Amino acid sequence: MVETPLVIAVICRMIFMLLQPAVMLIGKMMVGYTVGCVARVAATDISYGGENHAALLKAYAADKLSALPQTDLFYVPDSLQVSVGGTPKSDFFKVTVSIKQKPLPLVGATLKKDSAGLLVVSSSTKIWGAQLQVDPTYGDGPLIVGVRR
């Protein structure tokens, strides 16, 4: 009966240690999902290059990451970075999304951290620029629509 609190404490610590990698993997999976969604939207965006295009893409990425619990362990709320390289008319288009997580003690001791002690979780993708090109002549002939290759 005296060992019961000790056993409960040990079991709770073991469960906590098993949850640490799962918390980090959830963040990595969500960043990968988000970078794919942002790349698809940015690569097919007709109004690319507008005044607030970067802010709209960042808001879209933040909306996709809203499924993560808003705690430092999963995602530090103001740490979202969205980087877009190229234009939809480019042959290749690169998108990078990164967030920061506060590491838990066990996993954080083994991974690289930034100067603030946070883990940077990032994912990037490189896709074809997929904006459709429409023949601007609009003549009597057929309208030609195709993906630029």
PECOR-V362984 format. One record per residue. N is the residue number from 1. RES is the residue in three letters. PSI is psi in degrees with one decimal (NA if undefined). Layout:
N&RES&PSI / N&RES&PSI
This chain:
1&MET&-31.3 / 2&VAL&-31.0 / 3&GLU&-8.4 / 4&THR&-47.9 / 5&PRO&-35.6 / 6&LEU&-43.0 / 7&VAL&-41.2 / 8&ILE&-42.6 / 9&ALA&-41.7 / 10&VAL&-42.7 / 11&ILE&-41.2 / 12&CYS&-40.5 / 13&ARG&-38.2 / 14&MET&-41.8 / 15&ILE&-42.3 / 16&PHE&-41.5 / 17&MET&-32.8 / 18&LEU&-27.9 / 19&LEU&-23.4 / 20&GLN&-52.4 / 21&PRO&-32.8 / 22&ALA&-39.8 / 23&VAL&-43.3 / 24&MET&-37.5 / 25&LEU&-35.2 / 26&ILE&-43.8 / 27&GLY&-43.3 / 28&LYS&-40.9 / 29&MET&-40.4 / 30&MET&-35.5 / 31&VAL&-40.5 / 32&GLY&-42.4 / 33&TYR&-42.9 / 34&THR&-41.8 / 35&VAL&-34.7 / 36&GLY&-43.4 / 37&CYS&-44.3 / 38&VAL&-39.0 / 39&ALA&-41.0 / 40&ARG&-41.6 / 41&VAL&-44.9 / 42&ALA&-35.9 / 43&ALA&-20.6 / 44&THR&10.2 / 45&ASP&124.5 / 46&ILE&-34.4 / 47&SER&33.7 / 48&TYR&139.4 / 49&GLY&8.3 / 50&GLY&177.4 / 51&GLU&-44.5 / 52&ASN&32.7 / 53&HIS&-44.7 / 54&ALA&-38.7 / 55&ALA&-36.7 / 56&LEU&-40.7 / 57&LEU&-38.4 / 58&LYS&-39.5 / 59&ALA&-37.9 / 60&TYR&-42.5 / 61&ALA&-40.2 / 62&ALA&-36.3 / 63&ASP&-40.6 / 64&LYS&-34.2 / 65&LEU&-3.1 / 66&SER&-12.1 / 67&ALA&-21.8 / 68&LEU&143.8 / 69&PRO&138.1 / 70&GLN&63.6 / 71&THR&161.2 / 72&ASP&-25.1 / 73&LEU&-34.5 / 74&PHE&-40.0 / 75&TYR&116.3 / 76&VAL&117.0 / 77&PRO&-38.0 / 78&ASP&15.6 / 79&SER&3.4 / 80&LEU&127.8 / 81&GLN&129.2 / 82&VAL&123.0 / 83&SER&128.4 / 84&VAL&126.6 / 85&GLY&129.0 / 86&GLY&179.2 / 87&THR&165.2 / 88&PRO&-21.1 / 89&LYS&-5.9 / 90&SER&158.8 / 91&ASP&-41.9 / 92&PHE&152.6 / 93&PHE&124.7 / 94&LYS&133.0 / 95&VAL&133.3 / 96&THR&132.2 / 97&VAL&132.9 / 98&SER&147.6 / 99&ILE&170.8 / 100&LYS&143.3 / 101&GLN&146.0 / 102&LYS&119.5 / 103&PRO&145.2 / 104&LEU&157.2 / 105&PRO&-44.8 / 106&LEU&-50.7 / 107&VAL&-36.8 / 108&GLY&-24.7 / 109&ALA&-21.2 / 110&THR&-7.6 / 111&LEU&159.3 / 112&LYS&138.6 / 113&LYS&160.5 / 114&ASP&-172.9 / 115&SER&-24.8 / 116&ALA&0.0 / 117&GLY&17.6 / 118&LEU&150.0 / 119&LEU&135.4 / 120&VAL&118.7 / 121&VAL&117.2 / 122&SER&158.5 / 123&SER&144.5 / 124&SER&158.4 / 125&THR&150.8 / 126&LYS&117.1 / 127&ILE&168.1 / 128&TRP&141.2 / 129&GLY&120.7 / 130&ALA&23.0 / 131&GLN&134.8 / 132&LEU&143.3 / 133&GLN&127.5 / 134&VAL&136.3 / 135&ASP&117.4 / 136&PRO&-5.9 / 137&THR&-33.1 / 138&TYR&43.5 / 139&GLY&-164.3 / 140&ASP&-17.1 / 141&GLY&-179.9 / 142&PRO&148.0 / 143&LEU&124.3 / 144&ILE&120.7 / 145&VAL&130.6 / 146&GLY&164.6 / 147&VAL&134.0 / 148&ARG&128.9 / 149&ARG&NA
